[in-house]
Amino acid sequence: MTICGASSALKGSLLAALILFTQPYSAVAAKNTLKVVRVIPHSGYSEGLDYRDGFLWHALPKAILKIDPADGQILARYKPATEYSESLVWLNKQLWNVSFSDNGLYRGVPKGDSFVFTRVGSVPEVHAWGLEAKGSELVVTGDYSNKLYFLSAKNGALIRTLVTEGKDLEDLAWDGKGFWSSSFTAHRGMVFRISPTTGKVGPLYSLPDPESCPVIDGIAYDGKHLWITGKECPSIYCVERP
């Protein structure tokens, strides 16, 4: 998620204000702490995270990073689809990317040491925030919304919309049963799983020190563990999936 229409200094002020003054929405109280398996260094900012073929893929506003999950080493750096990148996901051997610069949905094809991005369609919100794949569908969040939008990877067409119990949903990770996500304005340092059929939010799970990563915006699933990071967050956490 990006704070819309603000300078870098103003964005920092707005983010600090949100961290200090926002209150949780009505959901299950946090009674669970995530078990950390590994912690690796991180840039301190994030727009999204994905895991593919043994590597982490990290979206920053101006770059897409390929990261070694063993130690956090940046193995490659790529130019994103647009001037300001939001989240990303691999599907069908292609790297999909959404943008804060526009409402485009972009498909990236590897070519040498870069990606060639093509706009496939548009996302329902003005800006997409989170992006994930479920089967042959792409799933996006965006712009302070509590909705999940399921899109066709063929042409970007909207297939269905799921209204959830969440608030201001950020990045997504599909684990085969539900979508793990977080909120931009509530539940600092916590994640939750959303039912793909009802939109109900399950229990909240907190990092051991939620203040070390108060605004989670980057979550991925590797088939066993969740990987979590965010804004004002100096680490990427590998945790056991609850």
N, C-alpha and C positions, 0 to 999 in steps of 0.2 A: 504494500500500500504506500502511496505517496501523498503528502499533504498538498492539496491542490492549489496551484496558483500562487505559491509563496516563494520568497527568496530563501536562500540557504539559511541565513540567520533567523528569519522568521519561522521557517520550518522547524528549526531547533527549538525555538521558544514555544511554538505550538505543541510540539511533541512533549516537551517538559511539562507544559500545563496539563496536557491530557494524562500523563503519568501521575501527576500529583493530585488531580482533582476528580477524575472519573471514578464512578462507583460501579460495582458489579451489577449485572442484571439478575433477575430472579432465575436461578438455576440451582442445581445440586451443589451444596456447599463443598468446598475442597477439603477432603479428608485423606487424600492419597498423595504419596510422594513417589516420584519416578526414581527407579534404580539406575544410576549412571554406570555405564560399562566403560566408556572412554570419553575423554575431553580433548579436542584438538583446537589449535588457535584459529582465529577468525578475524576478518577485516573490521568487525564492529558495526557493520551495516548489512542489511539484507532486504531483498525484494522477493525471494523465493528459493526453493531448494528441491533437487530431485536426485535420485540414486539410479544409476544405470551401469550394468556390466562392471561392477566393482569400483565405480568412481562416483564421487559427488559432483553435481553440477549446480552451480550457485549463480543466481541472478543478482547483479548489481545494476544501478541506474545506467552506467556507461559501459558495462562489460559483463560477459558471461565467463565464469571461471570453471575449469576442470580441476578437481581437488582430489588428492590422495587421502582416502579416509583413515589411513594408518597414522599419519602424522600431520595432516593439514597442509602439506606442501602443494603449492599451485603448480600444476603440470602444464597448463595451457590457458591462454586468455583470448577470448573471441569478441568480435564486435557484435552487439545485439541487432535485432531487426530494425529498431528505431532509435531516436535520440535519447529516449528515456525508457529503459527496459523495466518491466514488471516480471512476473513469474515465468517459469519454463517447465516443460515436461517432454520426455521422450515418448514417442508413439510411432510404431511402424518404421523404426530405424530413421526417424526424422525428429529434429528438435523443434518443438513448438514454443513460441514466445508471444506474450502479450505485452502491451505497451501502455505507459501513462501518457505518451505523446499524442496518442489517438485511441480510437476504440477498435483497432485492428487486431485480428487473429492471424499470426504469421507462422508459416511452415518453413523450417530450415533444412536444407539438404547439404551434407558435408561435401566440401570441394577443396581438396588440398588442406591447407592449414586455416581454413575459414568455413563459414556457412553462407549459402546463398538463400536468402529469405524471400518468400513470396506471400503476399497478402491473400489469404483464403476467404476471409469474411470479416464480419464485425461482431463484437460482443454486445450483449444487451444493455449493459451499463455504459456510462460515459467512459469509465476506465475500469479495466479488469485489474484485480489485485492478485488472486490466487488462480493457479492452473494445475489440473491433474487429469489423468486418463483413467477411465474405467471401461474395460473392454475396448470397443471400437469408438467410444465416445470421449470427447473432451469435456471437462467440467470446470467452470470458472466461478469465481466470486468477484465482487467489485463494489467500489464506491459506497461504503457504509451500508451495505445491503446484508440482509439475513437470508438471502436466497442462493441456491445452487442452480446454475444454468447448465444444462446438458446440451452439447453442440455436436453436430456431425463433423467428423474429421475430413469428410469428403468435400464439403462446401461451406462449412461454418454455420449451417442452418440450425436454428433453435429447435430442439427435439422436445424438451420439456423443462419445466421450472419447478423446483422443490423449495417451498417455504420452510425454513427451519426455526428452531427455538434459539438459535444463536444470534449474535449481535455483531455487526461490523466485522464480518468474517474475513480472515486473512488467507494465507496459503493453505493448501490441502495436500493430504497424503491418503491414498486408498490402500487399505490393508487386506482387502478381500471380503471384509464384513461391513466396514463403515469408513467414513471420511474423518481423519484426524484433522483438527484445525485449531485456531486460536482467535481471539478477538483483539482488535486494535485498541478498543477503549475500555475493556473490562478484563478481569481475571489476569492480573499481571503475573507473568512467568508461568502460566498454566496452559494446558491443552485439554481437549475433549474430543470425543468421537461422536459423529452425527450419523443417525440412521439414514441409509439411502432411500428408504421407502416412506418413512413417516416424518423425517426431519427432526426427530426428537434428539436432544442432547443428553449424552450419558454423563457419568461422574467426571468431575474435574480432577486433573492430575497435575501436580506442581513439580517444578524442578526443585532440588534440595535447597537452593538459595534463589528464590524467584526474583529477587531484586538484582541479581547478576545478569538477568536477561528479561527485563520487565515487559518489553513489547516483542513477543514472538511473531516473527514473520519469515518463516522458512521451516518447512517440515517435510520429511521424506521417509519412506519405508523401504528397507532393503530385503524384505522377505522374512526377517526375524526381529530386527531392531528398528526403532524410530530414531531419526536424526533431527535435531531441533536447534535453531538459532534465531536471531532476530536483530532488531535495531538496538543500539547502545548495548551490544552483547559481544564480548571479546572472545567467545568460544562457540564451537559447534559441539553439541552434546549427543553422544550415542547412548540411548537408554533402552532398557528392556520394554517391549511393548506390553502394556497391562493386559 
